[in-house]
Amino acid sequence: MSQTGHICVPPLFLDSPGKPCMKWKGWLRAFENYIISIDGQGYSPERKKSLLFGLLGKAGQEVFDSLPVYVNPHGATAPLNEYQEAVRRLELQYAEECNIMVGRHKFALRKQEEGETIEEYIACLHVLAQDCEFAVMTDTYIRDQVVFYCHSKKVQERLLSCRNPSLKDVIAIAKAVERSMVSSKELANTSQASNVFYVQDSRKHVPGNSERAASDRGGGRRQLVCYRCGSKDHLADSRACPAVRKSCSKCRKLGHFAAVCKAKKYNTGMKVSSVSENDTDADADMVLSIDGEDGRVKGPIGSVMIGVIKLPFTADSGSPLTLISDRTFDSKWQDVRLHETDVSPKAFGEHDIVMKGYFWDSLTFRGAL
């Protein structure tokens, strides 16, 4: 239908010889709604007939002129005005003879299709109901069909929990459940926000700790490397790793070779002189990195986005625990409240690191959460 302002004008019923643009019943209903929208209920029969002719189309007008004069079976007891007579003549020409039982059978078989919204489904049921002669029970039959044959089990369960809802209630409830399902799906497809620091059992496999990804320059692929010995043939948890029971000649720690040792290579000159596991406790927490007491980062650095704040970052031992100095926190996150923590990380060989607490935010490194 075309629109004039906010008024929907029905399409020309038969603009060229052939098949009408739509079924007569549907077109006549659209025309009558158009009359109402332009406040034309009080128009004279002659004026209504003129509007009807204007929207019949050129071919439709030619067909009308060829139709026989309508003979009113009721005679003078129930005379028809000029407009009503024109509608009746067209109705006899274009109204399809329909079998009510067939129409109701089609209606009963119509189920909501996958991907079809509840509004689209109900609109289709309204069209099918035109051939069923449900009369005042139309909304009730449509409501029942939606409840019994809607595609979503969640929508159906929600509707069945209501006692005798109206069709309007069914539409509102079904749309609300559909919106909720769409929102849940969007959330499920969204990556979970990473916390700024977290604790991982040192005995468990930690991606990025047990192995480091090295870029294959030839094909742009990612290759996993054992962090204990540097081999590309196995991971750090492999029994074949020769460094599992070897002592590092640099840091004297057990479990890796000096060639991959981080203790000297990433010496940052900070209060926490180096980062490692605690030998005396298999479950001790480890420190990934910490910025300097003067707020500057020393050693091999990159940058990360914590929420919307970009910070330089020291890449240290590969541990899952990430620390931020109190000075940096106070200057960047004044309005953020810290949560209490019982985590007690250690700098090996020296002292415990005093933790003020933790907070949650998204952490992005090289474009990935």
BELFEN-V506435 format. One record per residue. N is the residue number from 1. RES is the residue in one letter. SS is DSSP state (@ for helix, = for strand, . for the rest). Layout:
BEGIN
N_RES_SS ; N_RES_SS
END
This chain:
BEGIN
1_M_. ; 2_S_= ; 3_Q_= ; 4_T_= ; 5_G_. ; 6_H_. ; 7_I_= ; 8_C_= ; 9_V_= ; 10_P_. ; 11_P_. ; 12_L_. ; 13_F_. ; 14_L_. ; 15_D_. ; 16_S_. ; 17_P_. ; 18_G_. ; 19_K_. ; 20_P_. ; 21_C_. ; 22_M_. ; 23_K_. ; 24_W_@ ; 25_K_@ ; 26_G_@ ; 27_W_@ ; 28_L_@ ; 29_R_@ ; 30_A_@ ; 31_F_@ ; 32_E_@ ; 33_N_@ ; 34_Y_@ ; 35_I_@ ; 36_I_@ ; 37_S_@ ; 38_I_. ; 39_D_. ; 40_G_. ; 41_Q_. ; 42_G_. ; 43_Y_. ; 44_S_. ; 45_P_@ ; 46_E_@ ; 47_R_@ ; 48_K_@ ; 49_K_@ ; 50_S_@ ; 51_L_@ ; 52_L_@ ; 53_F_@ ; 54_G_@ ; 55_L_@ ; 56_L_@ ; 57_G_. ; 58_K_@ ; 59_A_@ ; 60_G_@ ; 61_Q_@ ; 62_E_@ ; 63_V_@ ; 64_F_@ ; 65_D_@ ; 66_S_@ ; 67_L_. ; 68_P_. ; 69_V_. ; 70_Y_. ; 71_V_. ; 72_N_. ; 73_P_. ; 74_H_. ; 75_G_@ ; 76_A_@ ; 77_T_@ ; 78_A_@ ; 79_P_. ; 80_L_. ; 81_N_. ; 82_E_@ ; 83_Y_@ ; 84_Q_@ ; 85_E_@ ; 86_A_@ ; 87_V_@ ; 88_R_@ ; 89_R_@ ; 90_L_@ ; 91_E_@ ; 92_L_@ ; 93_Q_@ ; 94_Y_@ ; 95_A_. ; 96_E_. ; 97_E_. ; 98_C_. ; 99_N_. ; 100_I_@ ; 101_M_@ ; 102_V_@ ; 103_G_@ ; 104_R_@ ; 105_H_@ ; 106_K_@ ; 107_F_@ ; 108_A_@ ; 109_L_@ ; 110_R_. ; 111_K_. ; 112_Q_. ; 113_E_. ; 114_E_. ; 115_G_. ; 116_E_. ; 117_T_. ; 118_I_@ ; 119_E_@ ; 120_E_@ ; 121_Y_@ ; 122_I_@ ; 123_A_@ ; 124_C_@ ; 125_L_@ ; 126_H_@ ; 127_V_@ ; 128_L_@ ; 129_A_@ ; 130_Q_. ; 131_D_. ; 132_C_. ; 133_E_. ; 134_F_. ; 135_A_@ ; 136_V_@ ; 137_M_@ ; 138_T_@ ; 139_D_@ ; 140_T_@ ; 141_Y_@ ; 142_I_@ ; 143_R_@ ; 144_D_@ ; 145_Q_@ ; 146_V_@ ; 147_V_@ ; 148_F_@ ; 149_Y_@ ; 150_C_. ; 151_H_. ; 152_S_. ; 153_K_@ ; 154_K_@ ; 155_V_@ ; 156_Q_@ ; 157_E_@ ; 158_R_@ ; 159_L_@ ; 160_L_@ ; 161_S_. ; 162_C_. ; 163_R_. ; 164_N_. ; 165_P_. ; 166_S_. ; 167_L_@ ; 168_K_@ ; 169_D_@ ; 170_V_@ ; 171_I_@ ; 172_A_@ ; 173_I_@ ; 174_A_@ ; 175_K_@ ; 176_A_@ ; 177_V_@ ; 178_E_@ ; 179_R_@ ; 180_S_@ ; 181_M_@ ; 182_V_@ ; 183_S_@ ; 184_S_@ ; 185_K_@ ; 186_E_@ ; 187_L_@ ; 188_A_@ ; 189_N_@ ; 190_T_. ; 191_S_. ; 192_Q_. ; 193_A_. ; 194_S_. ; 195_N_= ; 196_V_. ; 197_F_. ; 198_Y_. ; 199_V_. ; 200_Q_. ; 201_D_. ; 202_S_. ; 203_R_. ; 204_K_. ; 205_H_. ; 206_V_. ; 207_P_. ; 208_G_. ; 209_N_. ; 210_S_. ; 211_E_= ; 212_R_= ; 213_A_= ; 214_A_= ; 215_S_= ; 216_D_= ; 217_R_. ; 218_G_. ; 219_G_. ; 220_G_. ; 221_R_= ; 222_R_= ; 223_Q_= ; 224_L_= ; 225_V_= ; 226_C_= ; 227_Y_. ; 228_R_. ; 229_C_. ; 230_G_. ; 231_S_. ; 232_K_. ; 233_D_. ; 234_H_. ; 235_L_. ; 236_A_. ; 237_D_. ; 238_S_. ; 239_R_. ; 240_A_. ; 241_C_. ; 242_P_. ; 243_A_. ; 244_V_. ; 245_R_. ; 246_K_. ; 247_S_= ; 248_C_. ; 249_S_. ; 250_K_. ; 251_C_. ; 252_R_. ; 253_K_. ; 254_L_= ; 255_G_. ; 256_H_. ; 257_F_. ; 258_A_@ ; 259_A_@ ; 260_V_@ ; 261_C_. ; 262_K_. ; 263_A_. ; 264_K_. ; 265_K_. ; 266_Y_. ; 267_N_. ; 268_T_. ; 269_G_. ; 270_M_. ; 271_K_. ; 272_V_. ; 273_S_. ; 274_S_. ; 275_V_. ; 276_S_. ; 277_E_. ; 278_N_. ; 279_D_. ; 280_T_. ; 281_D_. ; 282_A_. ; 283_D_. ; 284_A_. ; 285_D_. ; 286_M_. ; 287_V_. ; 288_L_. ; 289_S_= ; 290_I_. ; 291_D_. ; 292_G_. ; 293_E_. ; 294_D_. ; 295_G_. ; 296_R_. ; 297_V_. ; 298_K_. ; 299_G_. ; 300_P_. ; 301_I_= ; 302_G_= ; 303_S_= ; 304_V_= ; 305_M_= ; 306_I_= ; 307_G_. ; 308_V_. ; 309_I_= ; 310_K_= ; 311_L_= ; 312_P_= ; 313_F_= ; 314_T_= ; 315_A_. ; 316_D_. ; 317_S_. ; 318_G_. ; 319_S_. ; 320_P_. ; 321_L_. ; 322_T_= ; 323_L_. ; 324_I_. ; 325_S_. ; 326_D_@ ; 327_R_@ ; 328_T_@ ; 329_F_@ ; 330_D_@ ; 331_S_@ ; 332_K_@ ; 333_W_. ; 334_Q_. ; 335_D_. ; 336_V_. ; 337_R_. ; 338_L_. ; 339_H_= ; 340_E_. ; 341_T_. ; 342_D_. ; 343_V_. ; 344_S_. ; 345_P_. ; 346_K_= ; 347_A_= ; 348_F_. ; 349_G_. ; 350_E_. ; 351_H_= ; 352_D_= ; 353_I_. ; 354_V_. ; 355_M_. ; 356_K_. ; 357_G_. ; 358_Y_= ; 359_F_. ; 360_W_= ; 361_D_. ; 362_S_. ; 363_L_= ; 364_T_= ; 365_F_= ; 366_R_. ; 367_G_. ; 368_A_= ; 369_L_.
END
